Amino acid sequence: MKYYILSFLSLFLMTSCGATQQPTKAIKTLNTVTNGYWQQHADYAMEIDMDVDNYQYKGNQTLVYTNNSPDVLNRVYYHLYFNAFQPNSEMDVRSRTIADPDGRVGDRISKLQPNEIGYIKVNSLQQNGTALSYETVGTVLEVQLNQAIQPGEKVTFKMNFDAQVPIQIRRSGRDNKEGVALSMSQWYPKLAEYDDEGWHADPYIAREFHGVWGDFDVKLTIDAAYVVGGTGYLQGEPELKKGKKTHHFKAPNVHDFTWAADPDFIHDTFEMPNGPKLHFYYKKDLDQKYLDNWKKLQSDTALLMEFFNTNIGTYPYEQYSVIQGGDGGMEYAMCTLITGKREYGSLLGVTAHELAHTWFQFLLASNESKHEWMDEGFTSYISTLAMNSLRENKNPNPLARTYAGYIALANSGVEQPLTTHSDRYATNRVYGTAAYSKGAVFLAQLGYVIGDTNLDKTIKKYFDDFSFKHPKPFDIIRTAERITDFELDWYFIDFAQTTNTIDYSVKAVEGTSITLERVGLMPMPIDLSVTYTDGSEEEFYIPLQMMRGEKPTSATMIKDWAWAMPTYTFNAKKTVKSVEIDSSKMMADVDRKNNVFTK
C-alpha cells in the first residue's frame, strides 16, 4: 500500500509539556441567541494538583454560566463521570447484566478495590458567593439553587473537589493496558447541557457525551517528569516548584477538556504548510515496529486532515494531538486517545476515524447520547472515504462492508430504530451496528437519493450552518432540502425513526415490458440498468413521487412511482435481456437476490 508523503517542515522531540502557546485562529464565535436558536455557555477556570503516587488530585473550579435560554432555571446538574468506576454503579451493573458485555469492562468494575476506584467528591459549591445545597446521585450532582437563574443572566459557580483516577477500564483512567500512566478524559465536574428539550443529565453507563460550549483555562500541577498533552494551548513554559510543574492551558470555544500524561512519552510535532500543528505522543518503550508506525503516521495524519478540511470544512484550531492512551480510540477536544500497539493499517484507520470525529460531533456538536448515529455513523462514512483516498488501488465501493453490516442487522429481527437512546439498546451489537453502520448508510444513501454532488454540497453547508452549535437529526435533512429543493422528510422518517426496510424486486419481464415491485415498506427512487437482447444497455431513473424532485442524472427519466402503488410497469425501447435494480449498490436493499432478472 502506497501512502503519499508530505515533506516535514518541523519535526522534533520534546521532553516537556506538549502544545506550546499558539496564536488562535479566528474561531467562529456564535451569537448564542440568533433567529430563535439559543445555546448555553460555560467558561471554566480550574486549578488541579495531581499526586502521581496515589493517583488522587485536588481541584478548584470557577465556572461562569450564561443562561441564554428563555427559561428560568431553578436547578443545575453536573456530571461526575469517574463515579461510574465503582462497584455496583450503573455502569458496573449494566455491564454485568447486558447479554453481550464489552470485553474491556465485563465484571472488572465490580472487583475494584478502594484505592483503584474512581470518584469525584464535591467538598463545597457556591453560587455568586453563597453556599448551595447539592446531592451526589451516582454520576450526577444534583444542585438546588438558592436563587433561580433568569433568562440572559450570568452567574458564577465556585467548587472545591477531590478526585481519584480509576484503574483504566473504559476510555479514561490510570495505567492502561499499554502502560500509559494517565488518560484523563471526563475527569472534572462537568456542567450538564440544557437546551430546548430541557436538561441532559444522563447517568454515565459507558456510552457517549454531550457538553456546553465555552472557554477553558486550566492550570495543571503534576510531577515534573511527566510529559503532558491534550486540549488547549500551553501558556508559556511550565513553572517548576518542589519537583512539580504547573502547566497552564487555554482552550477557546470547546465543550470538553482532555489531557494525558506519562514520564516516558516521546513528543513529536508535524507542521502542516497552512496549519494546524500536529502533535504525537507515544511511549518510548514501544517495540521498534510500533515506533516506526508512529513516525509514519505523522505525514499521513496531515493528509487525512487535508481531506476533511476539503470535504467538510476547515479545522478551526491551531493544533491537534494524537496521543497513545485510553482503551481503543476516542475523540476529544483538539485530540484523540488511541492505543498504540497496532499494525500500521489499524493505527492509521483508528486515527482517521477519531480525527473525523473532530467534525462530526465535536464541531457539529450533536447530542451523541441521544443521536449516536449522527456521531459514529457520519464519522464512519467520511473516515472510510478518507482512508480510501490514501490507497493506491482505490476501492470503487469502499462502503460495501458498511452496507452489509446494516443489511445483516435489518434482517436479524432485533434491530431497534435510530431514535433509541444510546444507553437503551438491548445489546452492544445492535447499538454498534446501528450507530456505526446504519448511521453511515444514512449519509451515503442520501447521496444515492439526491445525487453525490448534492450530498457534497449538503455536508459543507451543514458544517457552515451548524459548526459550534448543537445540530439535531432533522438539521441534516433540512440542509439537504435547502440545497436541492426536494422534499426529504420521508427519508428521515422511514430510515431513522422506524425499522422499515427497503426491498424492491424485478417482478416480471416480457418482451419490452418491465414490472417492478415494492416489497419493503420504505419508499425510494429507483436506478435501473437494462440490457437489451441486441447487447446494448440503457440506464433508467424512476423518481419517487413524494420526493417532488429528481436527482441530477444522465439516465433516461421516466414517470414517477407513487409509494402506495405496490407495482410499477413501463415499456423499454427494445426487447429486454436483463434488468438490475441499483447496480451501484448504494441503495440499502435488504434482499438483493430479487434485484436482478436475466433471461
PAGU-726217 format. One record per residue (C-alpha): x, y, z; residue in one letter. Coordinates in steps of 0.02 Angstrom, whole numbers. Layout:
// PAGU-726217
(drenti (X Y Z) 'A')
...
//
This chain:
// PAGU-726217
(drenti (0 0 0) 'M')
(drenti (72 167 -51) 'K')
(drenti (50 325 52) 'Y')
(drenti (89 496 -16) 'Y')
(drenti (208 588 98) 'I')
(drenti (210 773 139) 'L')
(drenti (380 850 172) 'S')
(drenti (421 884 353) 'F')
(drenti (426 1067 393) 'L')
(drenti (455 1039 578) 'S')
(drenti (483 877 671) 'L')
(drenti (569 868 836) 'F')
(drenti (569 779 1002) 'L')
(drenti (516 866 1161) 'M')
(drenti (528 802 1338) 'T')
(drenti (417 932 1419) 'S')
(drenti (233 976 1405) 'C')
(drenti (163 969 1231) 'G')
(drenti (63 1102 1146) 'A')
(drenti (153 1267 1151) 'T')
(drenti (57 1430 1152) 'Q')
(drenti (-18 1466 983) 'Q')
(drenti (-93 1622 908) 'P')
(drenti (-275 1571 897) 'T')
(drenti (-358 1565 726) 'K')
(drenti (-515 1664 701) 'A')
(drenti (-629 1536 780) 'I')
(drenti (-811 1558 736) 'K')
(drenti (-899 1640 884) 'T')
(drenti (-1084 1605 889) 'L')
(drenti (-1208 1736 939) 'N')
(drenti (-1292 1618 1061) 'T')
(drenti (-1465 1690 1032) 'V')
(drenti (-1497 1705 845) 'T')
(drenti (-1653 1682 740) 'N')
(drenti (-1739 1591 881) 'G')
(drenti (-1593 1472 910) 'Y')
(drenti (-1503 1481 1076) 'W')
(drenti (-1375 1381 1171) 'Q')
(drenti (-1298 1393 1342) 'Q')
(drenti (-1120 1448 1377) 'H')
(drenti (-999 1393 1515) 'A')
(drenti (-823 1459 1544) 'D')
(drenti (-711 1353 1657) 'Y')
(drenti (-559 1404 1757) 'A')
(drenti (-479 1260 1853) 'M')
(drenti (-327 1233 1961) 'E')
(drenti (-281 1049 1979) 'I')
(drenti (-147 970 2088) 'D')
(drenti (-111 789 2041) 'M')
(drenti (-20 664 2153) 'D')
(drenti (51 531 2038) 'V')
(drenti (95 417 2185) 'D')
(drenti (-85 385 2240) 'N')
(drenti (-174 447 2081) 'Y')
(drenti (-276 572 2180) 'Q')
(drenti (-298 754 2138) 'Y')
(drenti (-375 910 2211) 'K')
(drenti (-467 1039 2111) 'G')
(drenti (-537 1213 2120) 'N')
(drenti (-659 1260 1984) 'Q')
(drenti (-736 1427 1941) 'T')
(drenti (-875 1413 1813) 'L')
(drenti (-959 1564 1736) 'V')
(drenti (-1126 1507 1665) 'Y')
(drenti (-1233 1609 1546) 'T')
(drenti (-1416 1563 1534) 'N')
(drenti (-1457 1604 1353) 'N')
(drenti (-1621 1508 1364) 'S')
(drenti (-1791 1591 1383) 'P')
(drenti (-1818 1485 1539) 'D')
(drenti (-1794 1515 1725) 'V')
(drenti (-1675 1383 1795) 'L')
(drenti (-1706 1328 1974) 'N')
(drenti (-1579 1187 1973) 'R')
(drenti (-1419 1138 1884) 'V')
(drenti (-1332 971 1864) 'Y')
(drenti (-1150 917 1849) 'Y')
(drenti (-1082 755 1777) 'H')
(drenti (-963 662 1893) 'L')
(drenti (-907 532 1767) 'Y')
(drenti (-771 450 1873) 'F')
(drenti (-904 391 1997) 'N')
(drenti (-953 260 1867) 'A')
(drenti (-796 163 1908) 'F')
(drenti (-858 95 2074) 'Q')
(drenti (-934 -74 2117) 'P')
(drenti (-1124 -76 2094) 'N')
(drenti (-1126 83 1991) 'S')
(drenti (-1248 87 1847) 'E')
(drenti (-1105 56 1726) 'M')
(drenti (-1048 -94 1828) 'D')
(drenti (-1221 -170 1843) 'V')
(drenti (-1267 -139 1662) 'R')
(drenti (-1105 -221 1605) 'S')
(drenti (-1141 -374 1712) 'R')
(drenti (-1321 -391 1654) 'T')
(drenti (-1317 -350 1468) 'I')
(drenti (-1317 -502 1355) 'A')
(drenti (-1153 -456 1268) 'D')
(drenti (-1043 -352 1383) 'P')
(drenti (-899 -251 1315) 'D')
(drenti (-745 -358 1343) 'G')
(drenti (-649 -208 1406) 'R')
(drenti (-771 -189 1550) 'V')
(drenti (-852 -356 1589) 'G')
(drenti (-857 -375 1779) 'D')
(drenti (-695 -278 1809) 'R')
(drenti (-779 -131 1896) 'I')
(drenti (-859 -246 2025) 'S')
(drenti (-686 -306 2077) 'K')
(drenti (-605 -136 2104) 'L')
(drenti (-527 -104 2274) 'Q')
(drenti (-547 64 2365) 'P')
(drenti (-379 126 2301) 'N')
(drenti (-425 75 2122) 'E')
(drenti (-598 151 2103) 'I')
(drenti (-635 318 2025) 'G')
(drenti (-725 457 2113) 'Y')
(drenti (-758 644 2113) 'I')
(drenti (-809 711 2283) 'K')
(drenti (-877 888 2290) 'V')
(drenti (-825 973 2451) 'N')
(drenti (-907 1141 2426) 'S')
(drenti (-1008 1235 2295) 'L')
(drenti (-1059 1416 2289) 'Q')
(drenti (-1169 1521 2176) 'Q')
(drenti (-1113 1702 2169) 'N')
(drenti (-1026 1679 2337) 'G')
(drenti (-1171 1592 2427) 'T')
(drenti (-1160 1408 2477) 'A')
(drenti (-1276 1288 2388) 'L')
(drenti (-1362 1125 2435) 'S')
(drenti (-1319 977 2325) 'Y')
(drenti (-1327 788 2321) 'E')
(drenti (-1219 662 2230) 'T')
(drenti (-1328 533 2143) 'V')
(drenti (-1215 409 2054) 'G')
(drenti (-1127 503 1915) 'T')
(drenti (-1235 659 1931) 'V')
(drenti (-1225 803 2054) 'L')
(drenti (-1399 874 2085) 'E')
(drenti (-1391 1057 2137) 'V')
(drenti (-1533 1158 2210) 'Q')
(drenti (-1505 1343 2177) 'L')
(drenti (-1533 1474 2311) 'N')
(drenti (-1580 1598 2178) 'Q')
(drenti (-1652 1549 2010) 'A')
(drenti (-1551 1594 1855) 'I')
(drenti (-1654 1712 1749) 'Q')
(drenti (-1653 1714 1558) 'P')
(drenti (-1499 1807 1498) 'G')
(drenti (-1418 1804 1670) 'E')
(drenti (-1236 1760 1701) 'K')
(drenti (-1189 1675 1866) 'V')
(drenti (-1027 1612 1943) 'T')
(drenti (-1011 1441 2025) 'F')
(drenti (-859 1403 2131) 'K')
(drenti (-820 1224 2178) 'M')
(drenti (-688 1131 2276) 'N')
(drenti (-671 945 2243) 'F')
(drenti (-563 793 2272) 'D')
(drenti (-547 650 2149) 'A')
(drenti (-462 484 2117) 'Q')
(drenti (-414 415 1948) 'V')
(drenti (-483 238 1923) 'P')
(drenti (-388 92 1852) 'I')
(drenti (-408 105 1663) 'Q')
(drenti (-565 11 1615) 'I')
(drenti (-666 116 1493) 'R')
(drenti (-586 261 1399) 'R')
(drenti (-516 351 1549) 'S')
(drenti (-404 306 1694) 'G')
(drenti (-230 259 1750) 'R')
(drenti (-108 126 1692) 'D')
(drenti (-193 69 1534) 'N')
(drenti (-151 -99 1456) 'K')
(drenti (-4 -20 1363) 'E')
(drenti (67 60 1519) 'G')
(drenti (13 241 1490) 'V')
(drenti (6 322 1662) 'A')
(drenti (-141 442 1643) 'L')
(drenti (-282 452 1515) 'S')
(drenti (-384 597 1584) 'M')
(drenti (-548 615 1494) 'S')
(drenti (-712 665 1577) 'Q')
(drenti (-610 692 1734) 'W')
(drenti (-683 853 1807) 'Y')
(drenti (-857 904 1868) 'P')
(drenti (-939 948 1702) 'K')
(drenti (-1097 1051 1692) 'L')
(drenti (-1238 961 1604) 'A')
(drenti (-1313 1035 1447) 'E')
(drenti (-1482 1121 1448) 'Y')
(drenti (-1569 1155 1283) 'D')
(drenti (-1743 1173 1210) 'D')
(drenti (-1777 992 1262) 'E')
(drenti (-1728 1028 1443) 'G')
(drenti (-1586 957 1547) 'W')
(drenti (-1475 816 1485) 'H')
(drenti (-1407 749 1650) 'A')
(drenti (-1395 568 1594) 'D')
(drenti (-1305 444 1706) 'P')
(drenti (-1141 381 1634) 'Y')
(drenti (-1163 200 1579) 'I')
(drenti (-1014 191 1459) 'A')
(drenti (-1085 271 1303) 'R')
(drenti (-1058 446 1239) 'E')
(drenti (-1062 628 1296) 'F')
(drenti (-1140 800 1275) 'H')
(drenti (-1070 965 1336) 'G')
(drenti (-1089 1153 1346) 'V')
(drenti (-984 1264 1232) 'W')
(drenti (-862 1380 1320) 'G')
(drenti (-682 1430 1353) 'D')
(drenti (-566 1331 1468) 'F')
(drenti (-422 1398 1573) 'D')
(drenti (-335 1253 1660) 'V')
(drenti (-182 1253 1773) 'K')
(drenti (-120 1075 1800) 'L')
(drenti (15 1041 1929) 'T')
(drenti (97 869 1912) 'I')
(drenti (262 780 1940) 'D')
(drenti (397 868 1838) 'A')
(drenti (449 707 1749) 'A')
(drenti (280 688 1663) 'Y')
(drenti (254 741 1483) 'V')
(drenti (78 812 1461) 'V')
(drenti (-25 836 1304) 'G')
(drenti (-207 861 1258) 'G')
(drenti (-333 1001 1239) 'T')
(drenti (-281 1182 1236) 'G')
(drenti (-132 1294 1204) 'Y')
(drenti (11 1298 1329) 'L')
(drenti (36 1472 1402) 'Q')
(drenti (224 1491 1413) 'G')
(drenti (344 1367 1491) 'E')
(drenti (280 1262 1637) 'P')
(drenti (329 1330 1807) 'E')
(drenti (439 1215 1912) 'L')
(drenti (420 1210 2101) 'K')
(drenti (464 1074 2227) 'K')
(drenti (479 936 2098) 'G')
(drenti (316 979 2010) 'K')
(drenti (274 1079 1856) 'K')
(drenti (120 1185 1830) 'T')
(drenti (60 1179 1651) 'H')
(drenti (-59 1319 1604) 'H')
(drenti (-177 1283 1458) 'F')
(drenti (-309 1388 1374) 'K')
(drenti (-436 1314 1253) 'A')
(drenti (-556 1432 1163) 'P')
(drenti (-732 1381 1114) 'N')
(drenti (-734 1195 1156) 'V')
(drenti (-856 1086 1252) 'H')
(drenti (-731 969 1333) 'D')
(drenti (-554 966 1402) 'F')
(drenti (-444 810 1400) 'T')
(drenti (-262 775 1441) 'W')
(drenti (-144 629 1454) 'A')
(drenti (24 613 1540) 'A')
(drenti (167 490 1555) 'D')
(drenti (350 507 1603) 'P')
(drenti (402 404 1451) 'D')
(drenti (307 496 1315) 'F')
(drenti (400 543 1157) 'I')
(drenti (327 705 1089) 'H')
(drenti (342 739 903) 'D')
(drenti (266 881 804) 'T')
(drenti (224 896 620) 'F')
(drenti (191 1067 546) 'E')
(drenti (65 1070 405) 'M')
(drenti (100 1205 273) 'P')
(drenti (-60 1300 313) 'N')
(drenti (-84 1234 490) 'G')
(drenti (-129 1162 608) 'P')
(drenti (22 1095 701) 'K')
(drenti (3 909 734) 'L')
(drenti (67 833 896) 'H')
(drenti (104 649 927) 'F')
(drenti (131 572 1099) 'Y')
(drenti (184 390 1116) 'Y')
(drenti (287 287 1235) 'K')
(drenti (472 268 1200) 'K')
(drenti (473 86 1258) 'D')
(drenti (365 26 1113) 'L')
(drenti (438 -109 1001) 'D')
(drenti (533 -36 855) 'Q')
(drenti (398 -81 728) 'K')
(drenti (271 19 828) 'Y')
(drenti (391 165 847) 'L')
(drenti (413 162 659) 'D')
(drenti (224 161 637) 'N')
(drenti (205 316 745) 'W')
(drenti (334 406 640) 'K')
(drenti (249 355 478) 'K')
(drenti (80 407 547) 'L')
(drenti (127 590 557) 'Q')
(drenti (129 637 373) 'S')
(drenti (-24 528 338) 'D')
(drenti (-120 616 477) 'T')
(drenti (-85 778 385) 'A')
(drenti (-160 702 227) 'L')
(drenti (-314 650 324) 'L')
(drenti (-331 825 396) 'M')
(drenti (-322 896 220) 'E')
(drenti (-457 776 161) 'F')
(drenti (-577 826 299) 'F')
(drenti (-539 1011 275) 'N')
(drenti (-580 994 91) 'T')
(drenti (-733 884 105) 'N')
(drenti (-817 951 262) 'I')
(drenti (-744 1119 317) 'G')
(drenti (-585 1197 384) 'T')
(drenti (-519 1140 552) 'Y')
(drenti (-527 1299 658) 'P')
(drenti (-396 1268 794) 'Y')
(drenti (-208 1290 788) 'E')
(drenti (-163 1113 842) 'Q')
(drenti (-219 933 851) 'Y')
(drenti (-141 792 954) 'S')
(drenti (-138 603 928) 'V')
(drenti (-98 527 1098) 'I')
(drenti (-64 348 1149) 'Q')
(drenti (-185 308 1290) 'G')
(drenti (-362 256 1328) 'G')
(drenti (-432 85 1286) 'D')
(drenti (-452 89 1096) 'G')
(drenti (-493 253 1013) 'G')
(drenti (-595 400 1074) 'M')
(drenti (-611 579 1013) 'E')
(drenti (-593 734 1121) 'Y')
(drenti (-565 921 1105) 'A')
(drenti (-414 951 992) 'M')
(drenti (-352 774 1021) 'C')
(drenti (-384 588 1023) 'T')
(drenti (-328 449 1139) 'L')
(drenti (-287 286 1049) 'I')
(drenti (-197 126 1092) 'T')
(drenti (-30 121 1004) 'G')
(drenti (24 -60 987) 'K')
(drenti (-57 -84 817) 'R')
(drenti (-12 -138 643) 'E')
(drenti (4 15 533) 'Y')
(drenti (-161 -5 443) 'G')
(drenti (-252 -14 609) 'S')
(drenti (-158 135 682) 'L')
(drenti (-197 241 529) 'L')
(drenti (-378 182 524) 'G')
(drenti (-416 224 705) 'V')
(drenti (-329 392 685) 'T')
(drenti (-435 429 531) 'A')
(drenti (-594 387 625) 'H')
(drenti (-554 485 782) 'E')
(drenti (-489 635 685) 'L')
(drenti (-650 636 583) 'A')
(drenti (-746 649 746) 'H')
(drenti (-674 824 762) 'T')
(drenti (-802 874 631) 'W')
(drenti (-943 752 667) 'F')
(drenti (-982 780 848) 'Q')
(drenti (-850 897 910) 'F')
(drenti (-878 1045 794) 'L')
(drenti (-1050 984 741) 'L')
(drenti (-1090 950 923) 'A')
(drenti (-1244 841 914) 'S')
(drenti (-1303 756 1073) 'N')
(drenti (-1213 592 1045) 'E')
(drenti (-1301 510 1192) 'S')
(drenti (-1468 530 1103) 'K')
(drenti (-1411 534 921) 'H')
(drenti (-1262 418 922) 'E')
(drenti (-1284 379 737) 'W')
(drenti (-1251 561 688) 'M')
(drenti (-1087 549 782) 'D')
(drenti (-1022 374 743) 'E')
(drenti (-1112 349 578) 'G')
(drenti (-1065 511 492) 'F')
(drenti (-887 490 555) 'T')
(drenti (-879 313 488) 'S')
(drenti (-941 374 319) 'Y')
(drenti (-814 513 297) 'I')
(drenti (-666 421 375) 'S')
(drenti (-695 272 260) 'T')
(drenti (-687 388 110) 'L')
(drenti (-532 471 181) 'A')
(drenti (-443 305 204) 'M')
(drenti (-491 254 27) 'N')
(drenti (-417 417 -39) 'S')
(drenti (-246 364 30) 'L')
(drenti (-248 196 -59) 'R')
(drenti (-151 174 -220) 'E')
(drenti (-283 50 -281) 'N')
(drenti (-444 133 -231) 'K')
(drenti (-598 30 -191) 'N')
(drenti (-742 80 -307) 'P')
(drenti (-865 44 -166) 'N')
(drenti (-771 73 -2) 'P')
(drenti (-933 68 98) 'L')
(drenti (-985 -106 42) 'A')
(drenti (-945 -186 210) 'R')
(drenti (-1037 -47 300) 'T')
(drenti (-1194 -81 196) 'Y')
(drenti (-1175 -268 228) 'A')
(drenti (-1169 -238 415) 'G')
(drenti (-1329 -137 414) 'Y')
(drenti (-1420 -259 300) 'I')
(drenti (-1375 -404 414) 'A')
(drenti (-1447 -307 562) 'L')
(drenti (-1605 -261 465) 'A')
(drenti (-1634 -446 426) 'N')
(drenti (-1592 -505 602) 'S')
(drenti (-1759 -467 685) 'G')
(drenti (-1675 -375 829) 'V')
(drenti (-1647 -203 752) 'E')
(drenti (-1702 -50 851) 'Q')
(drenti (-1736 119 770) 'P')
(drenti (-1604 256 768) 'L')
(drenti (-1713 357 886) 'T')
(drenti (-1661 238 1026) 'T')
(drenti (-1557 321 1162) 'H')
(drenti (-1382 250 1159) 'S')
(drenti (-1399 178 1334) 'D')
(drenti (-1563 90 1294) 'R')
(drenti (-1509 -27 1156) 'Y')
(drenti (-1542 -207 1205) 'A')
(drenti (-1366 -264 1160) 'T')
(drenti (-1199 -187 1120) 'N')
(drenti (-1203 -272 950) 'R')
(drenti (-1365 -189 900) 'V')
(drenti (-1303 -22 963) 'Y')
(drenti (-1138 -36 870) 'G')
(drenti (-1214 -87 703) 'T')
(drenti (-1350 45 714) 'A')
(drenti (-1233 185 765) 'A')
(drenti (-1086 147 651) 'Y')
(drenti (-1157 54 502) 'S')
(drenti (-1335 115 484) 'K')
(drenti (-1280 292 528) 'G')
(drenti (-1150 287 390) 'A')
(drenti (-1275 213 267) 'V')
(drenti (-1397 353 310) 'F')
(drenti (-1274 481 240) 'L')
(drenti (-1206 376 95) 'A')
(drenti (-1381 326 39) 'Q')
(drenti (-1435 508 48) 'L')
(drenti (-1309 530 -93) 'G')
(drenti (-1399 396 -192) 'Y')
(drenti (-1564 489 -164) 'V')
(drenti (-1509 667 -203) 'I')
(drenti (-1350 637 -304) 'G')
(drenti (-1170 636 -247) 'D')
(drenti (-1136 816 -296) 'T')
(drenti (-1285 874 -195) 'N')
(drenti (-1228 769 -47) 'L')
(drenti (-1056 851 -54) 'D')
(drenti (-1139 1022 -52) 'K')
(drenti (-1254 969 89) 'T')
(drenti (-1111 913 201) 'I')
(drenti (-1017 1076 176) 'K')
(drenti (-1173 1181 203) 'K')
(drenti (-1215 1081 359) 'Y')
(drenti (-1041 1119 428) 'F')
(drenti (-1054 1304 384) 'D')
(drenti (-1226 1322 465) 'D')
(drenti (-1206 1212 619) 'F')
(drenti (-1024 1208 673) 'S')
(drenti (-1003 1268 853) 'F')
(drenti (-1187 1230 881) 'K')
(drenti (-1288 1077 934) 'H')
(drenti (-1371 1013 774) 'P')
(drenti (-1512 887 784) 'K')
(drenti (-1553 745 665) 'P')
(drenti (-1675 839 557) 'F')
(drenti (-1549 978 528) 'D')
(drenti (-1451 872 404) 'I')
(drenti (-1611 833 307) 'I')
(drenti (-1669 1014 307) 'R')
(drenti (-1496 1063 244) 'T')
(drenti (-1513 938 101) 'A')
(drenti (-1686 1007 62) 'E')
(drenti (-1617 1183 52) 'R')
(drenti (-1480 1126 -65) 'I')
(drenti (-1596 1026 -180) 'T')
(drenti (-1771 1098 -154) 'D')
(drenti (-1831 917 -136) 'F')
(drenti (-1949 852 -3) 'E')
(drenti (-1848 729 102) 'L')
(drenti (-1943 707 266) 'D')
(drenti (-1998 533 208) 'W')
(drenti (-1816 478 202) 'Y')
(drenti (-1782 534 380) 'F')
(drenti (-1945 462 447) 'I')
(drenti (-1926 288 372) 'D')
(drenti (-1738 263 390) 'F')
(drenti (-1707 348 557) 'A')
(drenti (-1871 339 652) 'Q')
(drenti (-1929 165 605) 'T')
(drenti (-1854 -3 561) 'T')
(drenti (-1944 -7 393) 'N')
(drenti (-1836 -88 261) 'T')
(drenti (-1801 -57 78) 'I')
(drenti (-1839 -204 -36) 'D')
(drenti (-1877 -184 -220) 'Y')
(drenti (-1887 -329 -343) 'S')
(drenti (-1897 -361 -529) 'V')
(drenti (-2068 -445 -536) 'K')
(drenti (-2084 -484 -721) 'A')
(drenti (-2004 -451 -891) 'V')
(drenti (-2100 -487 -1052) 'E')
(drenti (-2027 -427 -1215) 'G')
(drenti (-2007 -239 -1189) 'T')
(drenti (-2118 -233 -1033) 'S')
(drenti (-2035 -222 -862) 'I')
(drenti (-2133 -236 -698) 'T')
(drenti (-2053 -191 -532) 'L')
(drenti (-2123 -221 -358) 'E')
(drenti (-2101 -132 -193) 'R')
(drenti (-2088 -271 -63) 'V')
(drenti (-2025 -172 86) 'G')
(drenti (-2114 -27 168) 'L')
(drenti (-1984 107 139) 'M')
(drenti (-2000 208 -23) 'P')
(drenti (-1853 251 -134) 'M')
(drenti (-1819 322 -307) 'P')
(drenti (-1752 186 -421) 'I')
(drenti (-1597 175 -529) 'D')
(drenti (-1623 37 -657) 'L')
(drenti (-1497 -43 -776) 'S')
(drenti (-1568 -130 -930) 'V')
(drenti (-1475 -238 -1057) 'T')
(drenti (-1564 -272 -1221) 'Y')
(drenti (-1556 -432 -1322) 'T')
(drenti (-1451 -342 -1454) 'D')
(drenti (-1316 -312 -1321) 'G')
(drenti (-1348 -125 -1298) 'S')
(drenti (-1379 -52 -1125) 'E')
(drenti (-1484 88 -1053) 'E')
(drenti (-1497 167 -880) 'E')
(drenti (-1667 222 -816) 'F')
(drenti (-1714 334 -671) 'Y')
(drenti (-1884 316 -587) 'I')
(drenti (-1917 467 -474) 'P')
(drenti (-2010 445 -310) 'L')
(drenti (-2169 546 -321) 'Q')
(drenti (-2168 605 -139) 'M')
(drenti (-1990 672 -160) 'M')
(drenti (-2057 810 -275) 'R')
(drenti (-1897 817 -375) 'G')
(drenti (-1765 718 -469) 'E')
(drenti (-1580 700 -436) 'K')
(drenti (-1457 753 -572) 'P')
(drenti (-1432 603 -686) 'T')
(drenti (-1385 558 -863) 'S')
(drenti (-1507 410 -858) 'A')
(drenti (-1670 406 -955) 'T')
(drenti (-1801 480 -838) 'M')
(drenti (-1972 400 -839) 'I')
(drenti (-2134 430 -744) 'K')
(drenti (-2141 446 -553) 'D')
(drenti (-2181 299 -441) 'W')
(drenti (-2309 336 -305) 'A')
(drenti (-2264 244 -145) 'W')
(drenti (-2436 167 -112) 'A')
(drenti (-2432 80 -281) 'M')
(drenti (-2353 -90 -249) 'P')
(drenti (-2301 -118 -431) 'T')
(drenti (-2235 -12 -572) 'Y')
(drenti (-2237 -59 -757) 'T')
(drenti (-2159 28 -906) 'F')
(drenti (-2104 -16 -1082) 'N')
(drenti (-1922 -6 -1133) 'A')
(drenti (-1868 34 -1310) 'K')
(drenti (-1815 -141 -1362) 'K')
(drenti (-1832 -322 -1311) 'T')
(drenti (-1756 -342 -1138) 'V')
(drenti (-1625 -472 -1093) 'K')
(drenti (-1584 -423 -913) 'S')
(drenti (-1631 -296 -780) 'V')
(drenti (-1544 -241 -620) 'E')
(drenti (-1609 -125 -484) 'I')
(drenti (-1471 -14 -413) 'D')
(drenti (-1313 -82 -493) 'S')
(drenti (-1213 43 -389) 'S')
(drenti (-1269 -49 -230) 'K')
(drenti (-1286 118 -141) 'M')
(drenti (-1468 85 -101) 'M')
(drenti (-1480 -20 57) 'A')
(drenti (-1596 -152 -15) 'D')
(drenti (-1609 -291 114) 'V')
(drenti (-1635 -429 -16) 'D')
(drenti (-1530 -407 -171) 'R')
(drenti (-1573 -580 -239) 'K')
(drenti (-1733 -510 -314) 'N')
(drenti (-1650 -356 -387) 'N')
(drenti (-1589 -445 -544) 'V')
(drenti (-1683 -527 -687) 'F')
(drenti (-1594 -617 -829) 'T')
(drenti (-1674 -715 -969) 'K')
//
